[in-house]
Amino acid sequence: MQNLKLDYSKTLNFIRKDDIFVFKNEIKRHIDALYNKTGKGSDFLGWLNLPSSISENELIDIQNTANDLKEKCEVVVVIGIGGSYLGSKAVIDALSDNFTQLKERKNPLIVFAGQNIGEDYLTELREMLSTRKWGIVVISKSGTTTEPAIAFRLLKADLEAKYEKAEAVKRIVAITDAKKGALRILSNQEGYKTFVIPDDVGGRFSILTPVGLLPIAISGFDITKLVKGSVDMEKQTGKGVDFENNPAAIYAATRNALLNKGKGIEIMANYNPKLHYFAEWWKQLYGESEGKEGKGIFPASVNFTSDLHSMGQYIQEGQRNLFETVLSITSPNKKVYITENEANLDGLNYIAGKRVNEVNKMAELGTMLAHVDGGVPNIRIEIPVLNEYYLGQLIYFYEIGCAISGYILGVNPFDQPGVEAYKKNMFALLEKPGFEEETKAHKAKL
């Protein structure tokens, strides 16, 4: 089985190899701190050995629950926000047919709620569900996070109105805290099937817990292979692995070496539209982990070649404060050959007989050369094919790389104090009990 490859050679016009390898000893200390739990945020390191600690019985339980919902439902609504939905959506979108909603399905359609407070979105979702057989997977440690709590309150009532209470209970699965919180209390009272979000795993690192694995299994994808890929990457990036052979360590070092040269924006670029939400997951992982104390590399993303006709202009000639990380797939899962045309009015006969992927690859390489010549360093991360195993590798690669990079920056990669600011203001403006003074102060500002 091949492994993920990382190529940083197209950064060496901007930084020296020594600028990367100067982090070697520091990163060894950071990896030791992760495994010895002596660094910042050590209470939230449950993800670190998570892949290798998932038991066969746990995977069987998740798969059996998925099979039960698959038998009952045409649609399953996954309710959650942030890491409670981005991880599963990233994998499901990456592995699904681009036009799955228009084709005959073997597995339920996964849709999401609680990731926004859109009234139109909720209305249209409920209208669609009214004519379908459906169920709910609700994900929340507390059960009181505003966005998913609103969605669950409304959809739970709809489900109980559509089915008898006893049947509705069989169509709800809760993924929540082991002992405490509103959703745990409700689950115990109602008798929902439950899975536990470990106390020491934060939301953005939770994709390899039931938070991500259950929706992925419901969609019909092989969670055993996903976990196997992450286990293999855990071995490649763990304690005792030489810096030179640890792709996550080199990635973390390279991006921080570029930051030291004024490159404070990282753009993830992909050449496969199925990876759009993988980039969204990556943006949350790195943005929420590193963006604090006035520090951090700003994560952005583009979908090529589409965005070459829009954002491509800025990347080529805008401010030189950015670098690109290209996520590349060696071979697509399908083959399409370009046909010859006698009239040749579009001028494409020169590529007749070639696969579409060859054209895409030349666009990728041509863009890299243009951007590097234009002052944009490029890191390239390549996987052989887009499947469960290699997505598992990518997930763990980015997780451990994020932890190392955060420690290089000197921040706690596992907290998110800034996220609470908007919540407190929102509660005050909604006149939540206990926020009376803040309500007065905020309304005066408005």
C-alpha positions as CSV (number, residue, x, y, z in Angstrom):
1,M,0.0,0.0,0.0
2,Q,1.4,3.4,-1.0
3,N,1.5,6.3,1.4
4,L,0.8,10.0,1.3
5,K,3.7,12.0,-0.3
6,L,4.8,15.5,0.7
7,D,7.0,17.6,-1.6
8,Y,8.3,20.9,-0.4
9,S,10.9,21.5,-3.2
10,K,8.9,24.3,-4.7
11,T,9.3,26.3,-1.5
12,L,13.1,26.4,-1.7
13,N,13.2,29.5,-3.9
14,F,11.8,31.3,-0.9
15,I,13.3,29.6,2.1
16,R,16.3,27.3,2.6
17,K,16.2,23.7,3.5
18,D,18.0,24.7,6.7
19,D,15.1,27.0,7.5
20,I,12.9,23.9,7.6
21,F,15.3,21.6,9.3
22,V,16.1,24.1,12.0
23,F,12.8,23.0,13.6
24,K,13.9,19.3,13.8
25,N,14.9,19.3,17.5
26,E,12.1,21.6,18.5
27,I,9.5,19.4,16.8
28,K,10.9,16.3,18.6
29,R,10.3,18.1,21.9
30,H,6.7,19.0,20.8
31,I,6.0,15.4,19.7
32,D,7.3,14.2,23.1
33,A,5.1,16.8,24.8
34,L,2.1,15.5,22.9
35,Y,2.7,11.8,23.8
36,N,3.8,12.6,27.4
37,K,0.9,15.1,27.8
38,T,3.1,17.9,29.1
39,G,2.2,20.6,26.6
40,K,-0.6,23.1,26.4
41,G,-4.1,21.6,26.2
42,S,-2.9,18.2,27.3
43,D,-6.4,17.4,28.6
44,F,-7.6,17.3,24.9
45,L,-5.3,14.7,23.4
46,G,-7.7,11.8,23.1
47,W,-7.4,12.0,19.3
48,L,-3.7,11.3,19.4
49,N,-3.9,7.5,19.7
50,L,-7.5,7.3,18.8
51,P,-7.1,5.5,15.5
52,S,-5.1,2.6,17.0
53,S,-7.4,2.4,20.1
54,I,-10.7,2.0,18.2
55,S,-11.8,-1.6,18.8
56,E,-13.4,-4.0,16.3
57,N,-16.5,-4.1,18.6
58,E,-16.8,-0.3,18.5
59,L,-16.8,-0.4,14.7
60,I,-19.3,-3.2,14.7
61,D,-21.6,-1.2,17.0
62,I,-21.4,1.8,14.8
63,Q,-22.0,-0.2,11.6
64,N,-25.0,-2.0,13.1
65,T,-26.5,1.3,14.2
66,A,-25.9,2.6,10.7
67,N,-27.5,-0.5,9.1
68,D,-30.6,0.0,11.4
69,L,-31.1,3.6,10.2
70,K,-30.4,2.5,6.6
71,E,-33.3,0.0,6.8
72,K,-35.7,2.6,8.3
73,C,-34.8,5.8,6.5
74,E,-34.5,7.4,3.1
75,V,-33.0,10.5,4.6
76,V,-30.9,10.9,7.8
77,V,-30.5,14.4,9.2
78,V,-27.2,14.9,11.0
79,I,-27.6,17.8,13.5
80,G,-24.4,19.5,14.6
81,I,-22.1,22.4,14.0
82,G,-18.4,22.9,13.5
83,G,-16.4,19.7,13.8
84,S,-19.7,17.9,14.6
85,Y,-20.7,18.1,10.9
86,L,-17.7,19.3,8.8
87,G,-15.7,16.1,9.2
88,S,-18.4,13.7,8.1
89,K,-19.5,16.0,5.3
90,A,-15.9,16.2,4.1
91,V,-15.6,12.5,3.8
92,I,-19.1,11.8,2.5
93,D,-18.8,14.5,-0.2
94,A,-15.3,13.2,-1.2
95,L,-16.5,9.7,-1.7
96,S,-20.0,10.3,-3.1
97,D,-21.1,10.6,-6.7
98,N,-21.3,14.3,-7.6
99,F,-24.9,13.9,-8.6
100,T,-26.0,11.4,-6.0
101,Q,-29.2,13.3,-5.2
102,L,-30.5,12.8,-8.7
103,K,-29.7,9.1,-8.9
104,E,-31.2,5.9,-7.4
105,R,-29.8,5.4,-4.0
106,K,-28.8,2.3,-2.0
107,N,-28.1,4.3,1.1
108,P,-29.9,7.1,2.9
109,L,-29.2,10.7,1.8
110,I,-27.4,12.5,4.6
111,V,-28.4,16.1,5.0
112,F,-27.3,18.5,7.7
113,A,-29.0,20.8,10.2
114,G,-27.9,22.9,13.1
115,Q,-24.9,24.2,11.3
116,N,-26.6,27.5,10.6
117,I,-29.6,29.5,11.9
118,G,-31.2,29.9,8.5
119,E,-35.0,30.1,8.7
120,D,-35.5,29.4,5.0
121,Y,-33.1,26.5,5.2
122,L,-35.0,24.9,8.1
123,T,-38.3,25.5,6.5
124,E,-37.2,23.9,3.2
125,L,-35.6,21.0,5.0
126,R,-38.8,20.3,7.0
127,E,-40.9,20.5,3.8
128,M,-38.6,17.9,2.1
129,L,-38.7,15.6,5.1
130,S,-42.5,15.7,5.3
131,T,-42.7,13.3,2.3
132,R,-39.8,11.1,3.2
133,K,-38.9,8.3,5.7
134,W,-36.3,9.8,7.9
135,G,-34.4,9.8,11.1
136,I,-32.0,12.0,13.1
137,V,-28.4,11.7,14.4
138,V,-27.9,14.6,16.8
139,I,-24.4,15.5,17.9
140,S,-23.7,17.8,20.9
141,K,-21.6,17.3,24.1
142,S,-23.9,19.7,26.0
143,G,-27.1,19.6,24.1
144,T,-27.4,23.4,24.6
145,T,-25.4,24.8,21.7
146,T,-27.8,27.3,20.2
147,E,-27.7,26.3,16.5
148,P,-28.1,22.5,16.8
149,A,-30.4,22.8,19.8
150,I,-32.9,24.9,17.8
151,A,-32.8,22.4,14.9
152,F,-33.2,19.4,17.2
153,R,-36.1,20.9,19.1
154,L,-38.0,21.5,15.8
155,L,-37.0,18.3,14.0
156,K,-37.7,16.1,17.1
157,A,-41.2,17.5,17.2
158,D,-41.7,16.8,13.5
159,L,-40.4,13.3,13.8
160,E,-42.7,12.5,16.8
161,A,-45.6,14.0,14.9
162,K,-44.9,11.8,11.8
163,Y,-44.4,8.6,13.8
164,E,-45.7,7.2,17.0
165,K,-43.4,8.1,19.9
166,A,-42.0,4.6,20.3
167,E,-41.1,4.6,16.6
168,A,-39.6,8.1,16.7
169,V,-37.3,7.0,19.5
170,K,-35.9,4.2,17.3
171,R,-35.1,6.8,14.6
172,I,-33.0,9.1,16.8
173,V,-29.4,8.5,17.7
174,A,-27.6,10.8,20.0
175,I,-23.8,11.3,20.1
176,T,-23.1,13.2,23.3
177,D,-21.3,13.3,26.7
178,A,-21.0,10.0,28.6
179,K,-22.6,11.3,31.8
180,K,-23.7,15.0,31.8
181,G,-25.5,17.6,29.7
182,A,-29.0,18.2,28.5
183,L,-28.7,15.8,25.6
184,R,-27.4,13.0,27.8
185,I,-30.3,13.6,30.3
186,L,-32.9,13.6,27.4
187,S,-31.3,10.5,25.8
188,N,-31.5,8.6,29.1
189,Q,-35.1,9.7,29.6
190,E,-36.3,8.9,26.1
191,G,-34.2,5.7,25.5
192,Y,-32.3,6.9,22.5
193,K,-29.4,4.8,21.1
194,T,-26.3,6.8,22.1
195,F,-22.6,7.0,21.4
196,V,-20.1,8.9,23.5
197,I,-18.0,11.9,22.5
198,P,-14.8,11.4,24.6
199,D,-14.1,14.2,27.1
200,D,-10.6,14.5,25.8
201,V,-11.5,15.0,22.1
202,G,-12.4,18.4,20.9
203,G,-15.0,18.9,18.1
204,R,-12.6,19.6,15.3
205,F,-10.6,16.5,16.1
206,S,-13.6,14.2,16.4
207,I,-14.0,12.9,12.9
208,L,-12.6,9.5,13.9
209,T,-15.1,9.1,16.8
210,P,-18.8,8.2,16.2
211,V,-19.3,11.9,15.4
212,G,-17.8,11.3,12.0
213,L,-17.9,7.5,11.7
214,L,-21.6,7.0,12.1
215,P,-22.8,9.4,9.3
216,I,-20.0,8.1,7.1
217,A,-21.2,4.5,7.7
218,I,-24.8,5.4,7.1
219,S,-23.7,6.8,3.7
220,G,-22.4,3.3,2.8
221,F,-18.7,3.9,3.1
222,D,-16.2,1.6,4.7
223,I,-15.2,3.0,8.1
224,T,-12.8,0.1,8.7
225,K,-10.7,1.3,5.8
226,L,-10.9,4.9,6.9
227,V,-9.6,3.9,10.3
228,K,-6.9,1.7,8.9
229,G,-5.6,4.6,6.9
230,S,-5.5,6.8,10.0
231,V,-3.8,4.0,12.0
232,D,-1.0,3.7,9.4
233,M,-0.5,7.5,9.4
234,E,-0.4,7.5,13.2
235,K,2.5,5.0,12.9
236,Q,4.3,7.2,10.3
237,T,4.1,10.4,12.4
238,G,4.4,9.2,16.0
239,K,7.0,9.4,18.7
240,G,10.3,8.0,17.6
241,V,9.9,8.6,13.9
242,D,12.8,10.5,12.4
243,F,12.0,14.0,11.3
244,E,13.1,13.3,7.8
245,N,10.5,10.4,7.5
246,N,7.7,12.2,9.3
247,P,5.6,14.0,6.7
248,A,3.5,15.9,9.3
249,A,6.6,17.2,11.0
250,I,8.0,18.4,7.7
251,Y,4.7,20.0,6.8
252,A,4.5,21.8,10.1
253,A,8.1,23.0,9.9
254,T,7.8,24.2,6.3
255,R,4.6,26.2,6.9
256,N,6.2,27.9,9.9
257,A,9.4,28.5,8.0
258,L,7.3,30.3,5.4
259,L,5.5,32.2,8.1
260,N,8.9,33.4,9.4
261,K,9.5,34.9,5.9
262,G,6.2,36.8,5.9
263,K,3.9,34.2,4.3
264,G,1.0,34.4,6.7
265,I,-1.8,33.0,4.5
266,E,-2.0,29.3,3.5
267,I,-4.2,28.5,0.6
268,M,-5.3,24.9,0.2
269,A,-5.8,24.2,-3.5
270,N,-7.3,21.1,-5.0
271,Y,-8.1,20.0,-8.5
272,N,-11.0,17.7,-7.7
273,P,-14.4,19.3,-6.8
274,K,-15.1,16.5,-4.4
275,L,-12.5,17.9,-2.0
276,H,-14.3,21.2,-1.4
277,Y,-15.6,20.3,2.0
278,F,-12.4,18.6,2.9
279,A,-10.8,22.0,2.6
280,E,-13.6,23.4,4.8
281,W,-12.8,20.8,7.5
282,W,-9.1,21.7,7.2
283,K,-9.9,25.4,7.5
284,Q,-11.7,24.9,10.8
285,L,-9.0,22.6,12.1
286,Y,-6.2,25.0,11.5
287,G,-8.1,28.3,11.9
288,E,-9.6,27.4,15.3
289,S,-6.4,25.7,16.5
290,E,-3.9,28.4,15.6
291,G,-5.7,31.7,15.4
292,K,-5.2,33.1,18.9
293,E,-3.0,35.4,20.9
294,G,-2.5,37.5,17.7
295,K,-0.8,34.5,16.0
296,G,-1.5,31.9,13.4
297,I,-1.4,31.2,9.6
298,F,-4.7,32.2,8.0
299,P,-6.2,29.2,6.2
300,A,-8.0,29.8,2.9
301,S,-9.0,27.4,0.1
302,V,-9.6,27.4,-3.6
303,N,-11.1,24.9,-6.0
304,F,-9.0,24.7,-9.2
305,T,-9.3,25.0,-12.1
306,S,-12.6,26.8,-11.4
307,D,-11.0,29.5,-9.2
308,L,-8.2,30.1,-11.5
309,H,-10.7,32.2,-13.5
310,S,-11.4,34.3,-10.4
311,M,-9.0,34.0,-7.4
312,G,-6.2,33.0,-9.8
313,Q,-5.6,36.6,-10.6
314,Y,-5.0,37.6,-7.0
315,I,-2.8,34.5,-6.3
316,Q,-0.7,35.2,-9.3
317,E,-0.2,39.0,-8.8
318,G,-1.6,40.1,-5.5
319,Q,0.2,40.7,-2.2
320,R,3.1,38.3,-1.8
321,N,2.1,37.2,1.8
322,L,0.7,33.8,0.9
323,F,1.7,30.3,0.0
324,E,-0.2,27.3,-1.5
325,T,-0.6,23.8,-0.3
326,V,-1.8,21.7,-3.3
327,L,-3.7,18.6,-2.4
328,S,-3.2,16.3,-5.4
329,I,-4.7,12.9,-6.4
330,T,-2.6,10.8,-8.7
331,S,-5.4,8.9,-10.4
332,P,-9.2,9.6,-10.5
333,N,-11.6,6.7,-10.1
334,K,-13.2,7.1,-13.5
335,K,-11.8,7.5,-17.1
336,V,-12.9,9.9,-19.8
337,Y,-11.1,10.3,-23.1
338,I,-11.3,13.4,-25.3
339,T,-12.7,12.5,-28.7
340,E,-11.6,13.8,-32.1
341,N,-13.9,16.2,-34.0
342,E,-13.6,16.6,-37.8
343,A,-14.5,20.3,-37.8
344,N,-12.2,21.0,-34.8
345,L,-13.9,24.4,-34.4
346,D,-12.8,24.4,-30.7
347,G,-9.2,23.7,-31.6
348,L,-9.0,20.7,-29.2
349,N,-8.0,18.0,-31.7
350,Y,-4.4,18.3,-30.4
351,I,-5.5,16.7,-27.2
352,A,-7.8,14.1,-28.8
353,G,-7.2,10.6,-27.3
354,K,-5.9,12.0,-24.0
355,R,-7.7,11.5,-20.7
356,V,-9.4,14.4,-19.1
357,N,-7.2,13.8,-16.1
358,E,-4.0,14.4,-18.2
359,V,-5.3,17.8,-19.1
360,N,-6.2,18.4,-15.4
361,K,-2.7,17.3,-14.3
362,M,-1.0,19.7,-16.9
363,A,-3.2,22.5,-15.6
364,E,-2.0,21.6,-12.0
365,L,1.7,21.6,-13.0
366,G,1.3,24.6,-15.2
367,T,-0.4,26.5,-12.4
368,M,2.3,25.5,-9.9
369,L,5.1,26.8,-12.2
370,A,3.2,30.1,-12.8
371,H,2.5,30.7,-9.1
372,V,6.1,29.8,-8.0
373,D,7.4,32.2,-10.7
374,G,4.9,34.8,-9.5
375,G,6.2,34.6,-5.9
376,V,4.0,32.0,-4.4
377,P,5.7,29.0,-2.6
378,N,4.0,25.7,-3.2
379,I,3.8,22.6,-0.9
380,R,2.4,19.5,-2.6
381,I,0.6,16.7,-0.8
382,E,-0.3,13.7,-3.0
383,I,-2.4,10.6,-2.4
384,P,-2.7,7.8,-5.0
385,V,-6.5,7.7,-5.2
386,L,-9.5,9.2,-3.5
387,N,-10.9,6.5,-1.2
388,E,-11.5,5.7,2.4
389,Y,-8.0,4.5,3.2
390,Y,-6.2,7.6,1.9
391,L,-8.8,10.0,3.4
392,G,-8.0,8.3,6.7
393,Q,-4.3,9.0,6.1
394,L,-5.0,12.7,5.2
395,I,-7.2,13.2,8.3
396,Y,-4.6,12.1,10.8
397,F,-1.8,13.7,8.9
398,Y,-3.5,17.1,9.1
399,E,-4.5,16.6,12.8
400,I,-1.0,15.8,14.0
401,G,0.5,18.4,11.8
402,C,-1.9,21.0,13.3
403,A,-0.9,20.0,16.8
404,I,2.8,20.3,16.1
405,S,2.4,23.6,14.2
406,G,0.4,25.1,17.1
407,Y,3.1,24.2,19.5
408,I,5.7,25.8,17.3
409,L,3.6,29.0,17.4
410,G,3.4,28.7,21.2
411,V,-0.4,28.6,21.4
412,N,-2.7,26.0,22.8
413,P,-4.0,24.2,19.7
414,F,-6.9,22.6,21.5
415,D,-9.0,25.4,22.9
416,Q,-11.1,28.1,21.2
417,P,-11.7,31.0,23.7
418,G,-12.5,33.4,20.9
419,V,-15.5,31.4,19.8
420,E,-17.3,32.3,23.0
421,A,-17.4,36.1,22.3
422,Y,-20.2,36.0,19.7
423,K,-22.2,33.6,21.8
424,K,-22.2,35.9,24.8
425,N,-23.3,38.9,22.7
426,M,-26.0,36.8,21.0
427,F,-27.4,35.6,24.3
428,A,-27.4,39.2,25.6
429,L,-29.2,40.5,22.5
430,L,-31.8,37.7,22.8
431,E,-32.3,38.7,26.5
432,K,-31.3,35.4,27.9
433,P,-31.8,35.3,31.7
434,G,-28.6,36.1,33.5
435,F,-27.4,38.5,30.8
436,E,-29.4,41.6,31.8
437,E,-26.5,44.0,32.2
438,E,-24.9,42.9,29.0
439,T,-28.3,43.3,27.2
440,K,-28.5,46.9,28.3
441,A,-24.8,47.6,27.3
442,H,-25.1,46.0,23.9
443,K,-28.4,47.6,23.0
444,A,-26.9,51.0,23.9
445,K,-24.1,50.3,21.4
446,L,-26.6,49.5,18.7
